[in-house]
């Protein structure tokens, strides 16, 4: 009786799987000559990693990454009245700074400035993976930085560390700001909403290119005016005032931007409020 000899199995089941996977891997690899192992050309097989990197570094993507959310135009008026004993009025325009001395109590302490960029509403804090974060943080930082660039260094907020002599614990007190916590404020804000391309002739923004049948300044945009105001008030905390609770009077209006390229802007005016001002 002849015995049947089983065929020699050089690979176990797992080893065969590894071998086949390696063969498939080699089949899809690209050689130094730019030809795939299976004989096809890499340019026809699909997009290579180098091509993907080239797409990511296109001028359009670079422009998007470098665009500022908010900025200040040098042609916009900036007025600051610091009636704190000196009666100084500072008016700053393009490449020009005028300082005028007024008599005491002639004008109330105030500030007026314009920040360019499409106004944004304040988004509520959200929780992700057990952590709370502020979705509006990046936009708020851009808004604050734009203001600090035009605000004279003398009036920049400063943090004073108060060290207790009893418990040797360092505690941070309220920052020194333009409007201290004992002052009540009146704020007026004008939100100029960015116009869509469909409002322009040929869908190209430009001076005098608004369509005759385009909506006027008064238009119902998606953002609520109260949320737009919350964004500005919250952004100015510890920058111009200690807390937005100091704002006891608020006037806000939103319109479609009709100035220049109509890219949007926020006009802010804040002044102190006295008991005699209340009718």
C-alpha positions as CSV (number, residue, x, y, z in Angstrom):
1,X,0.0,0.0,0.0
2,X,1.5,3.3,-1.1
3,X,1.5,6.1,1.3
4,X,0.3,9.5,0.0
5,X,2.8,12.2,0.8
6,X,1.2,15.5,1.6
7,X,2.5,18.5,-0.4
8,X,5.1,20.5,1.4
9,X,3.6,23.7,2.8
10,X,6.3,26.2,3.0
11,X,4.0,28.8,4.6
12,X,1.6,28.6,7.4
13,X,-1.8,30.3,7.1
14,X,-0.6,33.4,8.9
15,X,2.6,33.5,7.0
16,X,0.8,33.3,3.7
17,X,-1.3,36.3,4.7
18,X,1.8,38.3,5.4
19,X,3.4,37.3,2.2
20,X,0.4,38.2,0.1
21,X,0.0,41.5,1.9
22,X,3.7,42.3,1.2
23,X,3.2,41.4,-2.5
24,X,0.2,43.7,-2.8
25,X,2.1,46.4,-1.1
26,X,5.0,46.1,-3.5
27,X,2.6,46.0,-6.4
28,X,1.2,49.4,-5.5
29,X,4.5,51.0,-4.7
30,X,6.1,53.6,-6.9
31,X,9.7,53.1,-8.1
32,X,12.4,55.6,-8.5
33,X,11.6,55.8,-12.2
34,X,8.1,57.0,-11.4
35,X,6.5,53.8,-12.6
36,X,4.3,51.7,-10.3
37,X,5.3,48.1,-9.6
38,X,2.3,46.9,-11.5
39,X,3.6,48.6,-14.6
40,X,1.2,51.7,-14.5
41,X,2.4,55.2,-14.5
42,X,2.1,57.0,-11.1
43,X,0.7,60.1,-12.7
44,X,-2.2,58.1,-14.0
45,X,-2.6,56.0,-10.9
46,X,-3.6,58.9,-8.7
47,X,-2.3,62.0,-6.9
48,X,1.0,61.6,-5.2
49,X,2.0,63.0,-1.9
50,X,4.1,65.7,-3.6
51,X,1.1,66.9,-5.6
52,X,-1.0,67.1,-2.5
53,X,1.5,69.3,-0.8
54,X,1.6,71.5,-3.9
55,X,-2.2,71.9,-3.7
56,X,-2.0,72.8,0.0
57,X,0.6,75.5,-0.7
58,X,-1.4,77.2,-3.5
59,X,-1.7,81.0,-3.4
60,X,-5.4,80.7,-2.6
61,X,-4.8,78.7,0.5
62,X,-2.0,81.0,1.6
63,X,-4.3,84.0,1.2
64,X,-6.9,82.3,3.4
65,X,-4.4,81.5,6.1
66,X,-3.0,85.0,6.2
67,X,-6.3,86.9,6.1
68,X,-7.1,88.8,9.3
69,X,-10.5,88.5,10.9
70,X,-10.5,92.1,12.1
71,X,-8.2,95.0,11.3
72,X,-7.9,98.8,11.5
73,X,-7.9,101.1,8.5
74,X,-5.5,104.0,8.9
75,X,-8.1,106.3,7.2
76,X,-10.6,105.6,9.9
77,X,-11.0,108.3,12.6
78,X,-9.8,107.5,16.1
79,X,-10.7,109.9,18.9
80,X,-9.9,109.6,22.6
81,X,-10.8,112.1,25.2
82,X,-9.0,111.6,28.5
83,X,-10.5,114.0,30.9
84,X,-8.6,112.8,33.9
85,X,-7.1,116.0,35.1
86,X,-5.2,117.0,32.0
87,X,-8.2,117.5,29.7
88,X,-6.3,115.9,26.7
89,X,-8.0,115.1,23.4
90,X,-6.1,112.8,21.1
91,X,-7.3,112.5,17.5
92,X,-5.4,110.1,15.4
93,X,-5.8,109.8,11.6
94,X,-3.6,108.4,8.8
95,X,0.1,109.2,9.6
96,X,-1.1,112.1,11.8
97,X,-1.7,112.6,15.5
98,X,-3.2,115.8,16.9
99,X,-3.2,116.5,20.6
100,X,-5.4,119.3,21.8
101,X,-5.7,120.5,25.4
102,X,-9.2,121.4,26.6
103,X,-10.3,123.0,29.8
104,X,-11.4,120.7,32.6
105,X,-15.0,119.3,32.4
106,X,-15.5,120.6,28.8
107,X,-15.9,117.1,27.4
108,X,-16.7,113.8,28.9
109,X,-14.2,111.0,28.9
110,X,-14.8,109.0,25.8
111,X,-13.3,106.9,23.0
112,X,-14.4,106.4,19.4
113,X,-12.9,103.9,16.9
114,X,-13.7,101.7,14.0
115,X,-12.6,98.1,13.5
116,X,-12.8,96.7,10.0
117,X,-14.1,93.2,9.3
118,X,-17.5,91.5,9.1
119,X,-19.2,91.8,12.5
120,X,-19.6,88.5,14.3
121,X,-22.1,87.3,17.0
122,X,-20.9,86.0,20.3
123,X,-21.2,82.2,20.3
124,X,-22.0,80.5,23.6
125,X,-19.3,78.4,25.3
126,X,-19.4,74.8,24.3
127,X,-18.2,71.5,25.9
128,X,-16.2,68.9,24.1
129,X,-14.7,65.8,25.7
130,X,-15.3,67.2,29.2
131,X,-13.6,70.5,28.5
132,X,-15.3,73.9,28.0
133,X,-14.1,76.2,25.2
134,X,-15.0,79.5,23.7
135,X,-15.8,79.2,19.9
136,X,-15.4,83.0,19.6
137,X,-12.0,83.2,21.2
138,X,-10.0,83.6,18.0
139,X,-12.3,86.3,16.6
140,X,-12.3,88.2,19.9
141,X,-8.5,88.1,20.2
142,X,-8.3,89.6,16.7
143,X,-10.8,92.3,17.6
144,X,-8.9,93.2,20.8
145,X,-5.5,93.2,19.0
146,X,-6.8,95.5,16.3
147,X,-7.9,98.0,19.0
148,X,-4.6,97.8,21.0
149,X,-2.7,98.6,17.8
150,X,-4.3,102.1,17.6
151,X,-4.8,102.7,21.4
152,X,-1.9,104.8,22.8
153,X,0.4,102.8,24.9
154,X,-0.4,105.1,27.9
155,X,-3.9,103.7,28.0
156,X,-3.1,100.0,27.5
157,X,-4.5,97.8,30.2
158,X,-2.0,96.8,32.9
159,X,-2.3,94.0,35.4
160,X,-1.1,94.7,39.0
161,X,-0.2,91.8,41.2
162,X,-1.2,92.3,44.8
163,X,0.8,90.2,47.2
164,X,-0.8,89.7,50.6
165,X,1.5,90.2,53.6
166,X,-0.5,87.8,55.7
167,X,-0.7,84.5,53.8
168,X,2.0,85.3,51.2
169,X,-0.4,84.4,48.4
170,X,-0.2,86.3,45.2
171,X,-3.7,87.5,44.1
172,X,-4.4,89.3,40.9
173,X,-6.6,92.4,41.2
174,X,-8.6,94.2,38.6
175,X,-6.5,95.5,35.7
176,X,-5.9,99.2,35.3
177,X,-8.0,100.2,32.3
178,X,-9.2,103.4,30.5
179,X,-12.6,103.2,32.3
180,X,-12.1,102.2,35.9
181,X,-14.8,100.0,37.6
182,X,-16.4,103.0,39.4
183,X,-17.4,104.7,36.1
184,X,-20.8,104.0,34.4
185,X,-20.7,103.9,30.6
186,X,-22.9,104.6,27.6
187,X,-22.1,102.6,24.4
188,X,-23.2,103.2,20.9
189,X,-22.3,100.6,18.2
190,X,-23.0,100.5,14.5
191,X,-22.5,97.2,12.8
192,X,-21.9,97.4,9.0
193,X,-22.5,93.9,7.7
194,X,-20.5,92.7,4.8
195,X,-22.4,92.6,1.5
196,X,-22.6,89.3,-0.5
197,X,-21.1,89.2,-4.0
198,X,-24.6,89.1,-5.6
199,X,-25.1,92.8,-4.5
200,X,-22.4,93.9,-6.9
201,X,-22.3,94.3,-10.7
202,X,-20.7,91.2,-12.2
203,X,-20.3,89.8,-8.6
204,X,-17.2,91.9,-8.2
205,X,-16.9,94.2,-5.2
206,X,-15.6,97.7,-5.8
207,X,-16.3,101.4,-5.3
208,X,-19.6,102.3,-6.9
209,X,-20.3,98.7,-8.1
210,X,-23.4,98.1,-6.0
211,X,-26.3,97.0,-8.1
212,X,-29.2,99.5,-8.4
213,X,-31.6,96.8,-7.3
214,X,-29.5,95.6,-4.4
215,X,-30.9,96.0,-0.9
216,X,-30.3,99.3,0.9
217,X,-28.6,99.8,4.2
218,X,-31.6,98.5,6.2
219,X,-31.8,94.7,5.6
220,X,-32.6,91.7,7.7
221,X,-29.3,89.8,8.1
222,X,-28.9,86.5,9.8
223,X,-27.1,87.7,13.0
224,X,-29.2,89.2,15.7
225,X,-28.1,92.7,16.8
226,X,-28.1,91.7,20.5
227,X,-25.6,88.9,19.8
228,X,-23.4,91.2,17.8
229,X,-23.4,93.7,20.7
230,X,-22.5,90.9,23.1
231,X,-19.5,90.1,21.0
232,X,-18.1,93.6,21.2
233,X,-19.0,94.1,24.9
234,X,-17.4,90.9,25.9
235,X,-14.3,91.5,23.8
236,X,-13.6,94.8,25.5
237,X,-13.6,93.3,29.0
238,X,-10.3,94.1,30.7
239,X,-9.3,96.1,27.7
240,X,-11.2,99.4,27.9
241,X,-13.2,98.6,31.1
242,X,-13.0,96.0,33.8
243,X,-16.4,94.4,33.1
244,X,-19.2,95.0,30.6
245,X,-21.6,95.4,33.6
246,X,-20.3,99.0,33.7
247,X,-22.3,99.6,30.4
248,X,-25.6,100.8,31.7
249,X,-26.8,102.3,28.4
250,X,-26.6,100.6,25.0
251,X,-27.6,101.7,21.5
252,X,-26.9,99.3,18.6
253,X,-27.9,99.2,15.0
254,X,-26.9,96.9,12.1
255,X,-26.9,97.9,8.5
256,X,-25.4,96.6,5.2
257,X,-22.0,98.1,4.5
258,X,-22.1,100.6,1.7
259,X,-18.6,102.0,2.1
260,X,-15.7,101.2,-0.2
261,X,-15.4,97.4,-0.8
262,X,-18.3,96.8,1.7
263,X,-16.3,94.2,3.6
264,X,-18.0,95.2,6.9
265,X,-16.9,97.2,10.0
266,X,-17.8,97.9,13.6
267,X,-18.1,101.5,14.8
268,X,-17.9,101.9,18.5
269,X,-18.4,105.0,20.7
270,X,-18.1,104.8,24.5
271,X,-18.4,107.7,27.0
272,X,-18.9,108.1,30.7
273,X,-22.4,108.6,32.1
274,X,-23.3,110.8,35.1
275,X,-26.5,111.1,37.2
276,X,-27.3,114.4,35.6
277,X,-27.4,112.7,32.2
278,X,-30.4,110.6,33.2
279,X,-33.7,112.4,32.3
